[in-house]
Amino acid sequence: MRLKSKVALITGAGSGFGEGIAKRFSKEGCKIVVNDINSEGGERVAEEIKAAGGQAVFLNADISTNQGWKTLVEAAVESFGGFNVVINNAGFTHKNQSMLTVSEEDFDRIYAVNVKSLFWSASNVVPILERSGGGVMITVASVAGIRPRPGLTWYNGSKASAIITSRSMAVELAPKKIRVNIINPVMGETAMLEDFMGMSDTPANREKFLGTIPLGRLARPDDVANAALYLASDEAELITGACIEVDGGRTV
Ligand SMILES: NC(=O)c1ccc[n+]([C@@H]2O[C@H](COP(=O)([O-])OP(=O)(O)OC[C@H]3O[C@@H](n4cnc5c(N)ncnc54)[C@H](O)[C@@H]3O)[C@@H](O)[C@H]2O)c1
């Protein structure tokens, strides 16, 4: 049990990578606060964790807002007495298209969910982690932030911002014993895939992207979950400000 008696707060855990992280962490003894704005997905994940013998609560909250984080933190304190691990995983993208046709509304939403959420996350969780002697924060960013593909310009920029913001947080929060690390997945088998591809998810279309990934497959939720597990565990106690590319060699 690599996360025995820990509590993790995981945003966007109603599907995809967040769901994978929630279920993997639960198997390692971690109690989970499942967050999402999609109640159907979030409730399903929390119920499946409980049915498998784990402990989880679901909270519908928009993590791009201060109020969303306040209710999330309150839920963790009320249900489990606090938390040790925060996974900033929820994300939003525009569909793959010319940077000139993305609406201002989509641009603002991308930055609210992918970047401003870190501001509200930090202001709400850092004081609590500090009071309990430290903790772990993990940002699920993307290889998009270091090796951008065309058609995703505004999303790519938001992920680059999430990466450098998280690395800066790592340095600033180290004296408080709060480690901050980043996971950069390659294109993955989740609900966001078709938006990134900009075309329907057919075997022929997937081939076009697989050719750019040396190990020859897309990321799966368990790939990201296993990296998050290492970073959240005490095995990584000297690791902070690091980016782990879960990308099959895409960024080499
Ligand atoms: N799928 C990929 O190809 C890929 C690649 C690299 C990085 N990522 C990143 O991985 C993370 C997880 O995405 P995924 O691929 O699992 O997609 P997903 O759509 O399966 O999961 C994202 C979840 O975030 C939730 N969410 C969105 N906005 C929210 C908000 N404001 N508050 C709370 N929840 C919110 C959604 O409802 C959804 O359940 C994202 O940050 C994404 O940018 C995805």
The ligand as an SDF file (V2000), in Angstrom:
LIG
                    3D

 44 48  0  0  0  0  0  0  0  0999 V2000
   -6.3650   13.1010  -23.6850 N   0  0  0  0  0  0  0  0  0  0  0  0
   -5.2440   13.6430  -24.1320 C   0  0  0  0  0  0  0  0  0  0  0  0
   -4.8490   13.4450  -25.2930 O   0  0  0  0  0  0  0  0  0  0  0  0
   -4.4020   14.5030  -23.2090 C   0  0  0  0  0  0  0  0  0  0  0  0
   -3.0470   14.6290  -23.4950 C   0  0  0  0  0  0  0  0  0  0  0  0
   -2.2660   15.4090  -22.6510 C   0  0  0  0  0  0  0  0  0  0  0  0
   -2.8380   16.0370  -21.5510 C   0  0  0  0  0  0  0  0  0  0  0  0
   -4.1760   15.9090  -21.3120 N   0  0  0  0  0  0  0  0  0  0  0  0
   -4.7180   16.5710  -20.1270 C   0  0  0  0  0  0  0  0  0  0  0  0
   -5.1550   15.5720  -19.2260 O   0  0  0  0  0  0  0  0  0  0  0  0
   -6.1330   16.1260  -18.3410 C   0  0  0  0  0  0  0  0  0  0  0  0
   -7.3260   15.1750  -18.2400 C   0  0  0  0  0  0  0  0  0  0  0  0
   -7.9850   15.1180  -19.4820 O   0  0  0  0  0  0  0  0  0  0  0  0
   -8.5430   13.7540  -20.1250 P   0  0  0  0  0  0  0  0  0  0  0  0
   -7.7770   13.5350  -21.3650 O   0  0  0  0  0  0  0  0  0  0  0  0
   -8.5910   12.6940  -19.0870 O   0  0  0  0  0  0  0  0  0  0  0  0
   -9.9880   14.2280  -20.6120 O   0  0  0  0  0  0  0  0  0  0  0  0
  -11.4510   13.9070  -20.0390 P   0  0  0  0  0  0  0  0  0  0  0  0
  -12.3700   14.7840  -20.7980 O   0  0  0  0  0  0  0  0  0  0  0  0
  -11.7040   12.4430  -20.0440 O   0  0  0  0  0  0  0  0  0  0  0  0
  -11.3600   14.3930  -18.5220 O   0  0  0  0  0  0  0  0  0  0  0  0
  -11.3500   15.7510  -18.1520 C   0  0  0  0  0  0  0  0  0  0  0  0
  -12.3820   15.9400  -17.0470 C   0  0  0  0  0  0  0  0  0  0  0  0
  -12.2520   17.2770  -16.5340 O   0  0  0  0  0  0  0  0  0  0  0  0
  -13.5540   17.7240  -16.2190 C   0  0  0  0  0  0  0  0  0  0  0  0
  -13.5680   19.1810  -16.1260 N   0  0  0  0  0  0  0  0  0  0  0  0
  -13.4470   20.0710  -17.1550 C   0  0  0  0  0  0  0  0  0  0  0  0
  -13.5440   21.3190  -16.6880 N   0  0  0  0  0  0  0  0  0  0  0  0
  -13.7110   21.2250  -15.3420 C   0  0  0  0  0  0  0  0  0  0  0  0
  -13.8650   22.1830  -14.3080 C   0  0  0  0  0  0  0  0  0  0  0  0
  -13.8800   23.4910  -14.5720 N   0  0  0  0  0  0  0  0  0  0  0  0
  -14.0160   21.7500  -13.0240 N   0  0  0  0  0  0  0  0  0  0  0  0
  -14.0200   20.4180  -12.7580 C   0  0  0  0  0  0  0  0  0  0  0  0
  -13.8860   19.4770  -13.7040 N   0  0  0  0  0  0  0  0  0  0  0  0
  -13.7280   19.8690  -14.9770 C   0  0  0  0  0  0  0  0  0  0  0  0
  -14.4180   17.1840  -17.3650 C   0  0  0  0  0  0  0  0  0  0  0  0
  -15.7900   17.1670  -17.0300 O   0  0  0  0  0  0  0  0  0  0  0  0
  -13.8260   15.7880  -17.5570 C   0  0  0  0  0  0  0  0  0  0  0  0
  -14.4970   14.7980  -16.8030 O   0  0  0  0  0  0  0  0  0  0  0  0
   -6.4930   17.4990  -18.9320 C   0  0  0  0  0  0  0  0  0  0  0  0
   -5.8290   18.5190  -18.1960 O   0  0  0  0  0  0  0  0  0  0  0  0
   -5.9450   17.4310  -20.3470 C   0  0  0  0  0  0  0  0  0  0  0  0
   -5.6310   18.6970  -20.8590 O   0  0  0  0  0  0  0  0  0  0  0  0
   -4.9700   15.1340  -22.1150 C   0  0  0  0  0  0  0  0  0  0  0  0
  1  2  1  0
  2  3  2  0
  2  4  1  0
  4  5  1  0
  4 44  2  0
  5  6  2  0
  6  7  1  0
  7  8  2  0
  8  9  1  0
  8 44  1  0
  9 10  1  0
  9 42  1  0
 10 11  1  0
 11 12  1  0
 11 40  1  0
 12 13  1  0
 13 14  1  0
 14 15  2  0
 14 16  1  0
 14 17  1  0
 17 18  1  0
 18 19  2  0
 18 20  1  0
 18 21  1  0
 21 22  1  0
 22 23  1  0
 23 24  1  0
 23 38  1  0
 24 25  1  0
 25 26  1  0
 25 36  1  0
 26 27  1  0
 26 35  1  0
 27 28  2  0
 28 29  1  0
 29 30  1  0
 29 35  2  0
 30 31  1  0
 30 32  2  0
 32 33  1  0
 33 34  2  0
 34 35  1  0
 36 37  1  0
 36 38  1  0
 38 39  1  0
 40 41  1  0
 40 42  1  0
 42 43  1  0
M  CHG  2   8   1  16  -1
M  END
$$$$
